[in-house]
Amino acid sequence: QVQLVESGGGLVQPGGSLRLSCAASQFAFSTYTMRWYRQAPGKGREFVATITSTGDRTNYADSVKGRFTISRDNAKNTVNLQMNSLKPEDTAVYYCNALGPDGLGGWGQGTQVTVSS
């Protein structure tokens, strides 16, 4: 069963940076595509970034392109999201998602990111 635990959220001022981490366990992490999503208050969950199982390709939502960087360490079973130049509209609960080669996967419990002065 996929287990994912996010960490690193918090309160940051506009223009600041945060680094989110997602610790994975109970599945073959190195074979899974990993993704970050977010959900702002009163809105649906939206895609943020994805990285292939080997880490050779990434993709980002237009709203975060050039500011956020997704990375993974298959030796440590972790995926990270480096967030720079944060804006108030980046405020949301950020979720880690694992997608297996069979189309199955799972979600973490989320970590709150608040961008405010």
Wavefront OBJ file of the C-alpha trace (Angstrom):
o trace
v 0.000 0.000 0.000
v 1.350 3.390 -1.019
v 2.358 5.528 1.935
v 3.373 9.146 1.416
v 4.197 11.732 4.062
v 4.684 15.375 3.110
v 6.639 17.905 5.131
v 8.152 21.361 4.805
v 5.079 23.531 4.582
v 4.632 26.722 6.556
v 4.136 30.469 6.455
v 6.376 32.494 4.135
v 6.367 36.071 2.879
v 5.772 36.868 -0.796
v 8.984 36.390 -2.729
v 10.243 33.810 -0.282
v 11.098 30.140 -0.724
v 10.065 26.808 0.719
v 11.160 23.247 0.056
v 8.566 20.523 0.362
v 9.529 16.903 0.812
v 7.566 13.705 0.411
v 8.798 10.509 2.045
v 7.565 7.350 0.346
v 7.303 3.815 1.697
v 5.577 0.453 1.228
v 5.902 0.433 -2.572
v 8.508 0.275 -5.335
v 9.211 3.991 -5.393
v 11.736 3.904 -8.243
v 9.108 2.565 -10.658
v 6.500 5.250 -9.935
v 5.894 8.606 -11.527
v 5.642 11.185 -8.770
v 3.542 14.333 -8.818
v 2.680 17.328 -6.698
v -0.812 18.792 -6.616
v -2.300 21.613 -4.596
v -5.715 22.706 -3.408
v -6.483 26.268 -2.465
v -9.434 27.153 -0.208
v -12.698 26.815 -2.100
v -11.032 25.410 -5.214
v -10.428 22.023 -6.736
v -7.175 20.109 -6.609
v -4.804 21.213 -9.370
v -1.678 19.743 -10.895
v 1.613 21.429 -10.001
v 4.513 19.277 -11.212
v 5.478 15.756 -12.225
v 8.690 13.747 -12.543
v 9.224 10.407 -14.259
v 10.349 7.306 -12.362
v 13.976 7.790 -13.387
v 13.895 11.543 -12.937
v 14.849 12.219 -16.542
v 11.802 14.263 -17.389
v 9.736 16.850 -15.548
v 6.695 18.915 -16.344
v 5.069 21.878 -14.635
v 1.852 23.815 -14.545
v 2.205 27.117 -16.363
v 1.475 28.969 -13.134
v 4.640 27.651 -11.451
v 6.994 27.183 -14.404
v 10.333 28.886 -13.786
v 9.680 29.203 -10.056
v 9.209 25.619 -8.834
v 11.530 22.632 -9.308
v 10.604 19.001 -8.717
v 13.314 16.447 -7.972
v 13.610 12.936 -6.581
v 16.116 10.698 -4.862
v 15.373 7.058 -5.584
v 17.996 5.909 -3.093
v 16.175 7.751 -0.293
v 12.614 7.264 -1.583
v 11.914 10.968 -1.522
v 10.523 13.556 -3.901
v 10.967 17.270 -3.341
v 9.427 20.484 -4.554
v 11.617 23.580 -4.353
v 9.381 26.640 -4.476
v 10.943 30.055 -5.130
v 9.488 33.515 -5.699
v 6.335 32.495 -3.879
v 3.152 34.460 -4.425
v -0.006 34.765 -2.315
v -1.838 32.743 -4.966
v 0.470 29.807 -4.221
v -1.280 29.451 -0.862
v -2.756 25.959 -0.729
v -2.484 22.509 0.745
v 0.179 20.670 -1.265
v -0.215 16.956 -1.875
v 2.259 14.347 -3.019
v 0.951 11.712 -5.429
v 2.402 8.430 -6.647
v 1.317 6.885 -9.948
v 2.397 3.325 -10.666
v 2.968 1.639 -14.020
v -0.350 -0.179 -13.512
v -2.215 3.106 -13.137
v -2.679 2.685 -9.410
v -1.143 4.837 -6.692
v -1.939 6.998 -3.727
v -1.900 10.349 -1.997
v -0.250 11.876 1.022
v -2.142 13.770 3.701
v -0.954 17.178 2.475
v 1.066 20.042 3.902
v -0.139 23.628 4.228
v 1.718 26.419 2.451
v 0.678 29.977 3.256
v 2.199 32.942 1.440
v 1.361 36.166 3.220
v 2.968 39.311 4.544
l 1 2 3 4 5 6 7 8 9 10 11 12 13 14 15 16 17 18 19 20 21 22 23 24 25 26 27 28 29 30 31 32 33 34 35 36 37 38 39 40 41 42 43 44 45 46 47 48 49 50 51 52 53 54 55 56 57 58 59 60 61 62 63 64 65 66 67 68 69 70 71 72 73 74 75 76 77 78 79 80 81 82 83 84 85 86 87 88 89 90 91 92 93 94 95 96 97 98 99 100 101 102 103 104 105 106 107 108 109 110 111 112 113 114 115 116 117
